[in-house]
Amino acid sequence: MKKTNKILLLLTMSLSLINLSCSTSDDAVKIDDFFDLDTELIARDFSGVVLVAQNDNILFNKAYGRKNNQENGFNDINTVFDMGSITKQFTAAGILKLEMQNELTVNDSLSKYFDAVPNDKKNITIHQLLTHSSGLVVGIGGDYETITEEAFLDQVFDSELISPVGERFNYSNIGYSLLGLIIEKVSGMDYESFLNLEIFEPSNMHHTGYIIPDWETNEVANGYLNGVENNKPNEENWSDNGPYLNLKGNGGILTRANDLLLWSQSIMNNTVLDEATTSKYLYPHFEPTNIYDSYGYGWGIENNDSENKLVLHGGTTDFFASDMWIYPNKGITIIVLSNEFKESVYTIAGAISNFLLAK
């Protein structure tokens, strides 16, 4: 499945699954307690990990299915998955960390960081890259395609805009790859090294990254498609520094559910970003988005002005699917990670959300 098609499918699913209590589809999930959730996940042959927490209390944390075809190759709560486009929230946080350090501003334009930017793109701002309002296309190549920085930039700058700059929401992976390059240019560090220093280590996320974590042999899950085992994500065509630019910065970071909970707590405790910057991070900067009520910086945002404000983002690859929902005013975090590409990650997160909000 081409990346563009996967993203369009993700958008369609997100639109229809945010309010699952109104759904009548056969795939809808309704649960009254966590026993119901466990029963439903087993019945669906779900493969992955589900973690639910409120503040510092873990309400549910269980693994299902297989991470590989070895004799004892079952998923456990510490299995590492490809988080897909959840990666974008870390790229956005990295940009805001540099702004906190007075190294850049989100109002900076592409022409400040790249040479020979064509006229139609030279005034695209970091803010517009963060909010998918740059007018750039979704992508220019496959996730694991070998591509140099020079070739990547040439293709991006030669591509036609699909809407005027700043006017419409158009989900763009290459926009976030450009943000990853800006992080490297400003910090003088490799993208992953910067995230590891400024985000992962302060948040005690020692099992998150591309190549920096010392992955154990069976720690990372293999992907599955229709029951057939495929490669681990880090067994694909990566460079010595992790994915090439069609993926780096916009997807592909590996993690486990417990690390994402630490990240949620880091956000709510202002561990990495100060309070003012966190507010900017989770602010509804652009609407309408055709996915969520609005889009912040690497996050979809629903119900911004209510007690039930929700910030969320999902991710998909050919073999993995993930979703992360945070209710910052209630301290609720819902994490669903799977090593199968299935719509159920979104229905599962939505059902948990409906159950918790109804309590």
C-alpha positions in Angstrom: 0.0 0.0 0.0 1.4 3.4 -0.9 2.0 5.8 1.9 -0.4 8.3 0.4 -3.2 5.7 0.4 -2.4 4.7 3.9 -2.7 8.3 5.1 -6.0 8.9 3.3 -7.3 5.7 5.0 -6.1 7.0 8.3 -7.9 10.3 7.7 -11.1 8.6 6.8 -10.9 6.3 9.9 -10.2 9.2 12.2 -13.1 11.2 11.0 -15.6 8.3 11.6 -14.1 7.0 14.8 -13.7 10.0 17.1 -17.3 9.7 18.3 -17.6 6.0 18.4 -20.6 6.0 20.7 -22.7 7.1 17.7 -21.3 4.4 15.4 -23.4 1.5 14.3 -20.7 -0.2 12.1 -19.9 -3.9 12.7 -16.4 -2.8 13.8 -17.7 -0.5 16.6 -16.6 -1.5 20.1 -18.7 -0.8 23.3 -17.2 -1.7 26.6 -18.6 -1.2 30.2 -15.4 -2.1 32.0 -11.8 -3.3 31.5 -13.0 -6.9 31.6 -15.1 -6.2 28.6 -12.1 -4.6 26.9 -9.9 -7.7 27.6 -12.6 -10.0 26.2 -13.0 -7.9 23.1 -9.3 -7.7 22.4 -9.0 -11.5 22.7 -12.1 -12.0 20.5 -10.6 -9.7 17.8 -7.2 -11.6 17.8 -5.6 -8.2 18.6 -1.9 -8.2 18.4 -0.1 -5.5 20.4 -0.2 -3.6 23.7 -2.9 -1.4 25.2 -2.1 0.9 28.1 -4.6 3.2 29.9 -3.6 5.5 32.7 -4.9 8.4 34.7 -2.2 10.6 36.2 0.3 8.2 37.8 -2.1 5.3 38.1 -2.0 2.6 35.4 -5.6 1.4 34.9 -5.0 -1.2 32.3 -1.8 -2.5 30.7 -1.8 -5.8 28.7 -0.2 -7.4 25.7 -1.8 -9.7 23.1 -0.7 -11.7 20.1 2.8 -12.4 18.7 5.8 -10.2 18.1 7.5 -12.9 16.0 7.1 -16.6 15.0 9.6 -17.9 17.4 8.4 -20.5 19.9 8.0 -18.0 22.7 7.6 -15.0 20.5 4.6 -13.4 22.2 4.1 -9.7 22.7 4.6 -8.4 26.3 4.1 -5.0 27.8 7.7 -4.1 27.0 7.6 -5.0 23.3 8.8 -2.2 21.0 6.6 -1.1 18.1 6.8 1.3 15.2 4.8 4.3 16.2 4.4 5.7 12.7 3.2 9.3 12.5 3.1 9.7 16.3 6.7 10.6 15.5 5.5 14.0 14.4 4.7 15.1 17.9 8.4 14.6 18.8 9.6 16.6 15.8 7.2 19.4 16.8 8.4 19.3 20.4 12.0 19.4 19.2 11.3 22.6 17.2 9.6 24.2 20.2 12.5 23.2 22.4 14.8 25.1 20.0 12.4 28.1 20.1 12.6 28.0 23.9 16.3 28.1 23.6 16.0 31.2 21.3 17.6 29.3 18.4 14.7 29.8 16.0 11.1 31.0 15.8 8.1 29.2 14.3 7.7 32.3 12.1 11.0 31.6 10.3 10.7 30.8 6.6 12.2 27.9 4.6 14.6 30.3 2.9 16.3 31.0 6.1 17.5 27.4 6.4 17.7 26.1 2.8 19.4 27.4 -0.3 17.7 27.9 -3.7 14.1 27.6 -2.4 11.8 28.4 -5.3 9.6 31.4 -5.1 6.4 29.5 -4.5 7.9 27.9 -1.3 10.4 30.4 0.0 7.9 32.0 2.4 6.6 28.8 3.9 7.0 29.1 7.6 7.9 26.6 10.3 4.4 27.2 11.7 2.9 26.2 8.4 5.0 23.0 8.3 3.9 22.1 11.8 0.2 22.6 11.0 0.2 21.0 7.6 -0.8 24.3 6.0 2.2 24.7 3.8 0.5 23.4 0.7 3.2 20.7 0.2 2.2 17.3 -1.0 2.0 14.2 1.3 5.3 12.6 0.1 7.7 12.1 -2.8 8.7 8.5 -2.4 8.6 5.3 -0.4 9.4 5.1 3.3 12.5 3.0 2.8 13.8 4.5 -0.5 17.4 5.4 -0.4 17.7 9.2 -1.0 20.3 11.8 -0.3 19.5 15.1 1.4 20.3 16.9 -1.9 18.0 14.7 -3.9 15.2 14.9 -1.3 15.3 18.7 -1.3 15.5 18.9 -5.1 12.3 16.7 -5.4 10.5 18.6 -2.6 11.3 22.0 -4.1 10.4 20.8 -7.6 7.0 19.4 -6.5 3.8 21.4 -7.2 1.9 22.9 -4.3 -1.5 21.4 -3.9 -3.0 24.5 -2.3 -1.8 28.1 -1.7 0.6 28.5 1.2 -1.2 28.9 4.5 -4.7 28.5 3.2 -5.7 24.8 3.6 -4.8 21.8 5.7 -3.0 19.2 3.6 -1.3 16.4 5.6 2.3 16.4 4.5 5.0 14.0 5.6 7.7 15.8 3.7 6.8 18.9 5.7 7.8 17.1 8.9 11.0 15.8 7.2 11.9 19.4 6.5 11.4 20.2 10.1 13.7 17.3 11.0 16.4 18.8 8.7 15.8 22.3 10.4 16.4 20.7 13.8 19.7 19.3 12.5 20.8 22.6 10.9 20.0 24.6 14.0 21.2 22.2 16.7 24.3 21.0 14.8 23.2 17.5 15.8 21.7 14.5 14.1 17.9 14.5 14.4 17.7 11.5 16.6 20.6 12.6 18.8 18.9 15.9 19.4 15.6 14.2 20.4 17.4 11.8 22.6 19.3 14.6 24.4 16.4 17.1 24.8 13.3 14.9 24.9 13.8 11.2 25.5 16.5 11.2 28.2 14.8 14.0 30.3 11.6 12.0 30.1 13.4 8.7 31.0 12.3 7.2 27.7 15.2 4.8 27.3 13.4 2.5 24.8 12.5 5.1 22.2 14.4 6.0 19.0 15.7 4.8 15.7 19.2 3.3 16.4 20.4 4.9 19.6 18.6 2.5 22.0 20.5 -0.8 22.4 17.7 -2.9 21.1 17.7 -6.5 22.3 17.3 -9.2 19.6 13.6 -9.9 20.4 12.6 -6.6 21.9 11.3 -5.1 18.6 8.2 -6.6 17.1 8.0 -7.9 13.6 5.2 -6.6 11.5 2.4 -8.8 10.4 0.1 -8.5 7.3 -2.8 -11.0 7.0 -1.0 -13.3 9.5 2.2 -13.3 7.6 5.4 -12.3 9.5 7.4 -9.5 7.9 10.6 -7.6 8.9 11.2 -5.6 12.0 11.1 -1.9 11.1 14.8 -1.5 11.8 15.6 -4.4 9.5 14.3 -2.4 6.5 16.5 -0.2 4.3 17.8 2.3 6.8 21.0 4.4 6.7 23.6 4.4 9.4 21.6 7.2 11.1 18.2 5.5 10.8 15.6 6.1 8.1 16.2 8.1 5.0 14.4 11.4 4.6 11.1 10.1 3.2 10.5 8.7 6.7 12.9 10.5 9.1 11.2 13.2 11.1 7.7 12.3 10.0 7.5 8.6 11.1 9.3 5.4 12.0 10.4 6.0 15.6 10.3 2.9 17.6 8.9 2.8 21.2 7.0 0.8 23.7 3.8 1.8 25.5 5.4 2.5 28.8 7.7 5.1 27.2 4.7 6.8 25.6 3.1 7.0 29.0 6.3 8.7 30.3 6.0 11.1 27.4 2.4 11.9 28.3 3.4 12.6 31.9 6.3 14.7 30.7 3.9 16.9 28.7 1.5 17.3 31.6 4.3 18.0 34.0 6.2 20.4 31.7 9.3 18.3 32.0 10.7 19.1 28.5 8.7 22.2 27.5 7.8 24.9 29.9 4.2 25.7 30.7 3.9 28.5 28.1 5.5 26.4 25.4 3.3 23.4 26.2 0.2 25.5 25.8 1.5 26.6 22.4 2.3 22.9 21.6 -1.3 21.8 22.3 -3.1 24.9 21.0 -5.6 24.6 18.1 -3.5 26.5 15.5 -5.3 25.5 12.4 -8.9 24.6 11.4 -10.7 23.1 9.7 -8.4 20.1 9.2 -10.8 17.5 7.6 -9.5 15.1 10.3 -9.9 16.7 13.7 -11.6 19.8 15.0 -8.3 21.5 14.7 -4.5 20.8 14.6 -1.9 21.9 17.0 1.8 21.2 16.6 2.0 17.5 15.8 -1.3 16.8 17.5 -5.0 16.7 16.5 -7.2 18.6 18.9 -10.8 18.0 19.8 -13.1 19.8 22.2 -10.5 22.5 23.0 -12.7 24.7 25.1 -14.2 21.9 27.3 -13.1 19.9 30.2 -12.9 17.0 27.8 -10.3 18.6 25.6 -8.6 15.8 23.7 -5.2 15.8 22.0 -4.5 12.7 19.8 -2.5 11.3 16.9 -2.3 8.0 15.2 0.2 6.3 12.9 0.2 3.6 10.3 2.6 1.7 8.2 2.1 -1.4 6.0 2.5 -3.6 9.1 1.9 -1.4 12.2 -0.8 0.8 13.6 -0.8 3.1 16.7 -2.9 5.6 18.5 -2.3 7.9 21.4 -5.0 9.9 23.1 -4.5 12.4 26.0 -7.2 14.2 28.0 -4.9 16.8 29.6 -7.6 18.3 31.9 -8.4 14.8 33.2 -4.9 13.3 33.2 -6.1 10.4 31.1 -3.7 8.7 28.6 -4.8 6.0 26.2 -2.1 4.1 24.1 -2.8 1.4 21.6 0.2 -0.1 19.7 -0.1 -2.9 17.2 2.2 -4.8 14.9 -0.7 -5.3 12.4 -2.2 -2.7 10.2 -5.8 -2.8 11.3 -8.5 -0.2 11.9 -9.2 -1.6 15.3 -6.5 0.5 17.1 -8.8 3.5 16.5 -12.0 1.8 17.6 -10.2 0.4 20.7 -9.0 3.8 21.7 -12.4 5.4 21.1 -14.2 2.7 23.1 -11.9 3.2 26.1 -12.4 6.9 25.8 -16.2 6.6 25.8 -16.1 4.2 28.8 -13.8 6.5 30.9 -15.7 9.7 30.1 -19.0 8.0 31.0 -17.8 7.0 34.5 
